[in-house]
Amino acid sequence: MPVYLACRQKAEFIERRKQMKKITRRRFIKDTAIAGTAIAAVPTLLIRKAPAAWTPGTTVHPNVDNLKVVGIIDSAMTRGTETEIPWARQEELVVKERVWEGMDRLACGLTGLNEPEKAWNTIFVKPSRKSWSDTVVAIKTNQIAKQHTRSAVMSKVCHTLADVVGVKEGNIHIYDACHGGSMPADTPFSGLPEGVLIEGQWGGFSRSAPVYGPWPNAGETSDCLKQLAEDAVDVLVNISMCKGHSDRFGGFTMTMKNHFGTFHPRPGHRRGGFEYLLAINQTPQILGPMDSKTGKVLFPRQQLCIVDALWASDYGPGGEPNHQPNFIAMGVLPPVVDYVVATRFRAGKMGWGVNMEAAARMLTEFGFSKSDLPSGGHIFMV
């Protein structure tokens, strides 16, 4: 991007921030409490044969508090401070060992366990009637523009899956169906277990899936990643950036909007685009197979959400990161992760503008309110 365009983008972004509204708290009653029930006996469900609309407020992940978000800030995860630098330079500054230690602490904090191996094996849930070696894992990363997942974060997730959980390396696929075409060249992730596949677009949006939820066109189909539309992925991991974006999406892009590379983003830039964002994050393709009568998730497909904010930006989504917070956050439910990180980290700590009305809807449209969150929506720092 030419310098003058980047500067104009930043100036326009800052001006829009001044016009943002204060939070509106809409209250929904939750239908169920957080449960820790085992799911070993869950029957196999083919999504394409039994589409369902998710019931807001119901439990998705059975082993972890769905409303908890943990975070870490550690300047030792990088060497020195440099901003507005390319991904390759960031790679040179990241201290992999320190990042891995921090992510182990996050896993322990999220689960309440003291041993990292037990914590990771609590977060990752094996599908019924499959061994871990047969389980297929997809990792959604963000390849748009110039800010991308750092190798230390990506490799920690992949090594945990392969070395701790027992997933076969060749069954781990890294993708961005929208902007991943040049992924192997732009972000040749280092330190991955041998055999992990950097898929790029992974065939792109070659199938369609029904989308319900608050979208004005609820019940219509949208283009989706084939492997998820056809229920060929067992476990989904969401690794997002921490960047600014349009006010209509809350003024930021993190774990929810990361799935504009799972479902086609085009409807998200038309009328009802924000509702489309909320709706795709309630689909079986992302949350997991659902009971067609109750709308409850039978097995959690998306089992972990990470916000990689070693570098981050208040504006975006283009341009190099203009801050180096040395921050990583983790949770299991995207609207909760995004709301908490947006309000507590982006707005609360960094002083960046957030459209609080849109952020609040990320909770209420999923059946939750701020008062439901542990400690009122604080980030539990480890």
Protein Blocks (a to p, Z undefined) as FASTA:
>chain_A
ZZklmmmmmmmmmmmmmmpccddddddddfbdcdfbdfklpccddfklmgcdddehiafb
lmbcfkbccddddfklpgcjdehiafklmmmmpcfklmmmmmmmmmmmmnopablklmmm
mmpccdehiafklpccdddddfehjbccdfklmmmmmmmmmmmnopafklpccddfklmm
mmmmmmgcehiaehiacekjnopaabccddehjbfkgoiacdddfklmnopafbdcdddd
dddddfklnopacfkmmmmmmbcfklmmmghklmmmmmmmmcfklnopcdfklopafbdf
blcdcddfkbacfbdjedcdfbdehpacddfbfklmmmmmmmmmmmmmnopacdfklmmm
mmmmnopafklpghhipacdZZ
